[in-house]
């Protein structure tokens, strides 16, 4: 059987970089070259400061970089010398979760390899299988035709996104009835037919994969004249957008129906903890809705760079074609306590573990009163009695924490955003 000696990976991003770094570490006899047109990204991969944050990745890269792992902008040479070329396509889809990508690569549930049902296609499949068999048991390597591998990737992310939107829909019902969505999730998750994973209510899912893959599935169904199926999966996206708007409306409602000119501390900007990735992060959309109402945002995230935050919020669809408002309304801080200084409210948008350990008595003393906490990730559940004793008014997802809200006279003008407005349809890609 043909043996692979040299691999070229086109794309040094969140998938290509970690995937091929692990391949290089697990297959020391194979030379792996990761190429990209982005010179600054390649320089970062060759430096002590990698372009992406992923637990354990730095150690993997440093263990084999310069020996059998290389990062280069010389794409033509790398392709010409390679026995196998990785491109970000779905014939060998990845099932990585950011924040646990290295572990997912080293201990995968399965590796899926699709290919043509021709002699050449089958030879290519066997050659790639041999690479993964260095560390993955054969029973976990699945081979399919190309269409099955592509749809498996889309369907997997669609099902996971669907579970999140499903529990988020129940969270709205819990808030209206007095139930606790965490208790409901635990009860239904103990049913072995359902399971407990991806039943965590929050401000909505983000990341590069879920929305993109669900919308690709919607587009595919529409193109194949399956409108009912397309509509079904579109609802997963619609519910995610509804959850984000609903949370933002709740912030505005609790702050006496206006946030204009009010300082709000937003803790967490990455789409989930243990990553610096902000793509489709719910924090972006919460920030947009609050900026639309004139709020002054002070944003802190332990891993996301200031430049990335400003870039995300300056996109035309977020800044309402007015990027100047970002410089007027947004301040990025390097300290969570500074972000909360003289703030009317503290909003948790990412479930970073460090937010559980903050000195909330210190924070309360520095905030304006009444001081509000809006926990969009349910990371402070265990602290609710303590926080209420300090003096905080607490609002969270899927549960009524404060029995009665501070009375106020509603303003004559309602907020521009509405939790009940139909979401804007995303452009198909």
VEXPABA-773337 format. One record per residue (C-alpha): y, z, x; residue in three letters; residue number from 0. Coordinates in steps of 0.1 Angstrom, whole numbers, plus 2048, in hexadecimal, padded with zeros to 3 digits. Example, Ala and Ser with C-alpha at 12.3 -4.5 7.8 and 13.67 -1.06 7.14 Angstrom:
    c2    c3    c1   type   seq
   7D3   84E   87B    ALA     0
   7F5   847   889    SER     1
***
This chain:
    c2    c3    c1   type   seq
   800   800   800    UNK     0
   823   7F8   80C    UNK     1
   834   817   81B    UNK     2
   859   81E   818    UNK     3
   86A   826   839    UNK     4
   88F   821   830    UNK     5
   8A1   828   810    UNK     6
   8C5   81E   807    UNK     7
   8D6   82F   7EA    UNK     8
   8F5   81E   7DB    UNK     9
   90D   838   7CF    UNK    10
   915   85A   7DF    UNK    11
   91E   86C   7BF    UNK    12
   90F   889   7AB    UNK    13
   8ED   877   7A8    UNK    14
   8E9   862   7C7    UNK    15
   8F5   87C   7E0    UNK    16
   8DF   899   7D5    UNK    17
   8C1   883   7CC    UNK    18
   8BF   872   7EE    UNK    19
   8C7   891   801    UNK    20
   8A9   8A2   7F2    UNK    21
   893   883   7F8    UNK    22
   89E   883   81D    UNK    23
   895   8A8   820    UNK    24
   873   8A4   80F    UNK    25
   86A   884   821    UNK    26
   874   889   846    UNK    27
   863   868   850    UNK    28
   879   853   839    UNK    29
   89D   84A   844    UNK    30
   8B5   84E   826    UNK    31
   8D7   83E   826    UNK    32
   8F0   845   80A    UNK    33
   90C   82B   808    UNK    34
   92C   82A   7F4    UNK    35
   94C   815   7F4    UNK    36
   960   835   7F2    UNK    37
   969   83D   816    UNK    38
   977   860   80F    UNK    39
   957   86A   7FC    UNK    40
   941   85E   819    UNK    41
   957   872   832    UNK    42
   952   891   81C    UNK    43
   92C   88D   81C    UNK    44
   92E   88B   842    UNK    45
   944   8AA   844    UNK    46
   940   8D0   83F    UNK    47
   950   8CC   81C    UNK    48
   93A   8B8   805    UNK    49
   94B   8A3   7EA    UNK    50
   937   8B5   7CF    UNK    51
   92D   8D9   7C9    UNK    52
   909   8E0   7C1    UNK    53
   8F6   900   7CA    UNK    54
   8DF   8FA   7E8    UNK    55
   8EB   8D7   7EE    UNK    56
   8FE   8DE   80E    UNK    57
   8E0   8EE   81E    UNK    58
   8CA   8CF   815    UNK    59
   8E4   8B7   823    UNK    60
   8E9   8CA   843    UNK    61
   8C3   8CD   849    UNK    62
   8BE   8A7   84C    UNK    63
   8E1   896   850    UNK    64
   8E2   883   871    UNK    65
   8BC   883   874    UNK    66
   8AE   86F   856    UNK    67
   8CB   872   83E    UNK    68
   8EB   85D   843    UNK    69
   90A   857   82F    UNK    70
   91C   835   834    UNK    71
   934   81C   826    UNK    72
   920   7FF   837    UNK    73
   90F   7F5   817    UNK    74
   903   7D2   822    UNK    75
   8F0   7DF   841    UNK    76
   8E0   7FC   82E    UNK    77
   8D3   7E4   813    UNK    78
   8C7   7CB   82C    UNK    79
   8B3   7E5   840    UNK    80
   8A5   7F7   822    UNK    81
   882   7F6   814    UNK    82
   88E   805   7F3    UNK    83
   8B0   805   7E3    UNK    84
   8BB   820   7CA    UNK    85
   8D5   816   7B1    UNK    86
   8E2   82B   795    UNK    87
   8CC   81A   77B    UNK    88
   8B4   827   761    UNK    89
   893   819   76F    UNK    90
   890   83A   783    UNK    91
   8A6   851   76E    UNK    92
   8B0   873   77A    UNK    93
   8AD   892   764    UNK    94
   8C4   8A8   779    UNK    95
   8D9   8C5   76B    UNK    96
   8F8   8CB   77F    UNK    97
   8F8   8EE   78E    UNK    98
   8D2   8EC   793    UNK    99
   8CF   8C9   7A0    UNK   100
   8BE   8D2   7C1    UNK   101
   8A4   8E7   7B0    UNK   102
   89F   8CC   796    UNK   103
   899   8B3   7B1    UNK   104
   881   8C9   7C4    UNK   105
   86E   8D6   7A6    UNK   106
   872   8BB   78B    UNK   107
   862   8BE   769    UNK   108
   85A   899   76D    UNK   109
   864   87A   781    UNK   110
   867   85B   76C    UNK   111
   863   838   77C    UNK   112
   865   819   767    UNK   113
   85F   7F5   773    UNK   114
   855   7D2   769    UNK   115
   832   7CC   75D    UNK   116
   82D   7B3   779    UNK   117
   81A   7B5   799    UNK   118
   83A   7B9   7AD    UNK   119
   847   7D3   794    UNK   120
   828   7E7   797    UNK   121
   828   7E6   7BD    UNK   122
   84C   7F3   7BC    UNK   123
   842   80F   7A5    UNK   124
   825   81A   7BB    UNK   125
   83C   819   7DA    UNK   126
   856   830   7C9    UNK   127
   83A   847   7BC    UNK   128
   82F   84B   7E0    UNK   129
   852   858   7EA    UNK   130
   852   872   7CF    UNK   131
   82E   87C   7D5    UNK   132
   83A   88C   7F6    UNK   133
   843   8AB   7E1    UNK   134
   83D   8A3   7BC    UNK   135
   81A   8A7   7AD    UNK   136
   80C   886   7A1    UNK   137
   808   894   77E    UNK   138
   82E   898   77B    UNK   139
   835   874   784    UNK   140
   837   85E   765    UNK   141
   836   838   768    UNK   142
   842   822   74B    UNK   143
   851   800   743    UNK   144
   876   7FC   749    UNK   145
   880   7FF   725    UNK   146
   86D   81F   720    UNK   147
   87D   82F   73F    UNK   148
   8A0   825   733    UNK   149
   89B   832   710    UNK   150
   88A   852   71D    UNK   151
   8AA   85B   730    UNK   152
   8C1   854   713    UNK   153
   8AB   866   6FA    UNK   154
   8A7   884   710    UNK   155
   8CC   88A   713    UNK   156
   8D2   881   6EF    UNK   157
   8B8   89C   6E4    UNK   158
   8C8   8B6   6FA    UNK   159
   8EB   8AE   6EE    UNK   160
   8DE   8AE   6CA    UNK   161
   8D2   8D2   6CF    UNK   162
   8F4   8DD   6DB    UNK   163
   906   8CD   6BF    UNK   164
   8ED   8DB   6A6    UNK   165
   8F2   8FF   6B2    UNK   166
   918   8FA   6B3    UNK   167
   917   8EF   68F    UNK   168
   905   90F   686    UNK   169
   920   923   69A    UNK   170
   93A   917   682    UNK   171
   925   923   665    UNK   172
   91F   944   677    UNK   173
   944   94A   67A    UNK   174
   949   943   655    UNK   175
   92D   95A   64A    UNK   176
   92E   977   663    UNK   177
   90D   96D   674    UNK   178
   90A   96D   69A    UNK   179
   8FF   94B   6A8    UNK   180
   8EF   95C   6C6    UNK   181
   8D8   96F   6AF    UNK   182
   8D1   950   69A    UNK   183
   8C9   93C   6BA    UNK   184
   8B2   958   6C6    UNK   185
   89F   959   6A5    UNK   186
   89A   933   6A3    UNK   187
   893   930   6C8    UNK   188
   875   947   6C6    UNK   189
   865   92D   6B0    UNK   190
   84F   91B   6C9    UNK   191
   854   8FA   6B7    UNK   192
   879   8FC   6BF    UNK   193
   87D   910   6DF    UNK   194
   89B   922   6EC    UNK   195
   8AA   90A   705    UNK   196
   8CC   8F9   6FD    UNK   197
   8D3   90F   6E0    UNK   198
   8F2   91F   6F0    UNK   199
   911   91A   6D9    UNK   200
   931   912   6EC    UNK   201
   950   8FD   6EC    UNK   202
   93A   8DE   6EF    UNK   203
   927   8CB   709    UNK   204
   936   8B7   726    UNK   205
   92B   8A6   745    UNK   206
   926   882   74D    UNK   207
   905   87D   73C    UNK   208
   902   88B   719    UNK   209
   91F   879   708    UNK   210
   91A   859   71C    UNK   211
   8F5   857   714    UNK   212
   8F9   85F   6EF    UNK   213
   914   845   6EC    UNK   214
   8FE   82C   6FE    UNK   215
   8E3   834   6E5    UNK   216
   8FC   82F   6C9    UNK   217
   907   80D   6D7    UNK   218
   8E3   802   6DC    UNK   219
   8DA   80A   6B8    UNK   220
   8F9   7F8   6AB    UNK   221
   8F1   7DA   6C1    UNK   222
   8CD   7D9   6B3    UNK   223
   8D9   7DC   68F    UNK   224
   8CE   800   68A    UNK   225
   8EE   80E   67B    UNK   226
   8DE   82D   66B    UNK   227
   8CF   837   68C    UNK   228
   8F1   831   69E    UNK   229
   903   846   684    UNK   230
   8E9   863   688    UNK   231
   8F0   865   6AE    UNK   232
   915   860   6AA    UNK   233
   916   881   697    UNK   234
   90B   893   6B6    UNK   235
   92B   888   6C7    UNK   236
   940   88E   6A8    UNK   237
   933   8B2   6A6    UNK   238
   93B   8B8   6CB    UNK   239
   95F   8AC   6C6    UNK   240
   962   8C1   6A6    UNK   241
   957   8E1   6B9    UNK   242
   972   8DB   6D3    UNK   243
   98E   8D5   6BA    UNK   244
   982   8F3   6A5    UNK   245
   984   90A   6C3    UNK   246
   9A7   8FE   6CC    UNK   247
   9B2   902   6A8    UNK   248
   9A5   926   6A8    UNK   249
   9BA   92E   6C7    UNK   250
   9D9   920   6B6    UNK   251
   9D1   932   695    UNK   252
   9CC   954   6A6    UNK   253
   9EC   950   6BA    UNK   254
   A00   951   69A    UNK   255
   9FC   92B   693    UNK   256
   A10   920   6B2    UNK   257
   A0B   91E   6D7    UNK   258
   A2B   90C   6DF    UNK   259
   A39   91A   700    UNK   260
   A1E   934   701    UNK   261
   A0B   93A   722    UNK   262
   9E5   937   71E    UNK   263
   9CD   93E   73B    UNK   264
   9B0   926   73B    UNK   265
   993   932   750    UNK   266
   97A   917   75A    UNK   267
   97F   8F1   75C    UNK   268
   95E   8E3   767    UNK   269
   947   8D9   74B    UNK   270
   92E   8F4   754    UNK   271
   92A   90F   76E    UNK   272
   91D   909   792    UNK   273
   92D   8E6   794    UNK   274
   94F   8D8   79B    UNK   275
   949   8BB   784    UNK   276
   963   8B7   768    UNK   277
   957   897   758    UNK   278
   95A   89A   732    UNK   279
   960   8C0   736    UNK   280
   969   8D2   716    UNK   281
   985   8E2   72A    UNK   282
   997   8C1   72C    UNK   283
   997   8BD   706    UNK   284
   9A1   8E1   6FF    UNK   285
   9BD   8DD   717    UNK   286
   9C8   8BD   706    UNK   287
   9C9   8CD   6E4    UNK   288
   9DD   8EA   6F0    UNK   289
   9F5   8D4   704    UNK   290
   9FA   8C0   6E4    UNK   291
   A08   8E0   6D5    UNK   292
   A1E   8E7   6F3    UNK   293
   A0A   903   702    UNK   294
   A10   90C   727    UNK   295
   9EE   90C   738    UNK   296
   9E5   91F   757    UNK   297
   9C3   913   762    UNK   298
   9AA   922   77B    UNK   299
   988   916   786    UNK   300
   976   922   7A5    UNK   301
   969   900   7AF    UNK   302
   97F   8E5   7A0    UNK   303
   99B   8D8   7B5    UNK   304
   9BF   8D9   7A8    UNK   305
   9C2   8B3   7AD    UNK   306
   9A3   8AD   798    UNK   307
   9B1   8C2   77B    UNK   308
   9D3   8B1   77C    UNK   309
   9C1   88F   77E    UNK   310
   9AB   897   75F    UNK   311
   9C8   8A3   74A    UNK   312
   9DE   886   754    UNK   313
   9C7   86C   745    UNK   314
   9D9   858   72A    UNK   315
   9C0   863   70F    UNK   316
   9C6   887   718    UNK   317
   9EB   887   720    UNK   318
   9F5   872   702    UNK   319
   A02   858   71B    UNK   320
   A1B   872   728    UNK   321
   A0D   87F   749    UNK   322
   A2E   890   750    UNK   323
   A25   8AA   736    UNK   324
   A09   8B6   74D    UNK   325
   A21   8C0   768    UNK   326
   A36   8D2   74E    UNK   327
   A1A   8E4   73C    UNK   328
   9FE   8E9   755    UNK   329
   9FC   900   773    UNK   330
   9DC   902   788    UNK   331
   9D7   924   798    UNK   332
   9BF   930   7B3    UNK   333
   9BB   952   7A5    UNK   334
   9AF   95C   781    UNK   335
   9C6   97B   780    UNK   336
   9E4   965   788    UNK   337
   9DA   94E   76C    UNK   338
   9D9   96B   753    UNK   339
   9FB   97A   75F    UNK   340
   A12   97C   740    UNK   341
   9FA   966   72B    UNK   342
   9F7   969   706    UNK   343
   9D2   95F   707    UNK   344
   9B5   95B   71E    UNK   345
   99D   93E   716    UNK   346
   97B   93C   727    UNK   347
   96F   918   727    UNK   348
   954   919   743    UNK   349
   939   932   746    UNK   350
   93F   93B   76A    UNK   351
   92D   95C   772    UNK   352
   94C   96A   783    UNK   353
   95E   96C   762    UNK   354
   946   988   757    UNK   355
   952   99C   775    UNK   356
   977   99A   772    UNK   357
   98C   9BA   76F    UNK   358
   997   9B6   74B    UNK   359
   9AA   9D7   74A    UNK   360
   9C0   9C8   766    UNK   361
   9C3   9A7   753    UNK   362
   9CC   9B9   732    UNK   363
   9E8   9CC   743    UNK   364
   9F8   9AC   750    UNK   365
   9F5   998   72F    UNK   366
   A0D   996   713    UNK   367
   A04   9AA   6F3    UNK   368
   9F1   9A4   6DD    UNK   369
   9D9   997   6F8    UNK   370
   9BE   97F   6ED    UNK   371
   99D   974   6FD    UNK   372
   98D   954   6F0    UNK   373
   96A   953   6FE    UNK   374
   95E   92F   6FA    UNK   375
   93E   935   70D    UNK   376
   932   957   700    UNK   377
   932   966   724    UNK   378
   943   986   71A    UNK   379
   92D   991   6FD    UNK   380
   921   9B0   710    UNK   381
   945   9BA   716    UNK   382
   953   9B8   6F2    UNK   383
   954   9DD   6EB    UNK   384
   964   9E4   70D    UNK   385
   97D   9C8   708    UNK   386
   987   9D4   6E6    UNK   387
   98B   9F7   6F2    UNK   388
   9A3   9E9   70D    UNK   389
   9B7   9D9   6F1    UNK   390
   9AD   9B4   6F1    UNK   391
   9A9   9A0   6D1    UNK   392
   989   98C   6D6    UNK   393
   97F   96A   6C7    UNK   394
   95E   95A   6D1    UNK   395
   947   93E   6C6    UNK   396
   930   944   6A9    UNK   397
   939   968   6A2    UNK   398
   954   97D   692    UNK   399
   95E   997   6AC    UNK   400
   97F   9A3   69D    UNK   401
   97A   9AC   678    UNK   402
   99F   9A7   670    UNK   403
   9B9   992   681    UNK   404
   9DD   99C   687    UNK   405
   9F1   992   668    UNK   406
   A0C   978   66C    UNK   407
   A20   960   656    UNK   408
   A14   93C   65B    UNK   409
   A2D   923   668    UNK   410
   A38   908   650    UNK   411
   A2C   8ED   668    UNK   412
   A07   8EC   66F    UNK   413
   9F8   8E4   692    UNK   414
   9F5   8BF   69B    UNK   415
   9D0   8C3   6A0    UNK   416
   9B7   8CA   684    UNK   417
   993   8D5   686    UNK   418
   98B   8C1   667    UNK   419
   99A   89F   672    UNK   420
   97F   885   679    UNK   421
   97B   881   69F    UNK   422
   988   862   6B1    UNK   423
   96B   84A   6B8    UNK   424
   964   845   6DC    UNK   425
   966   822   6EA    UNK   426
   943   815   6EF    UNK   427
   938   80E   713    UNK   428
***
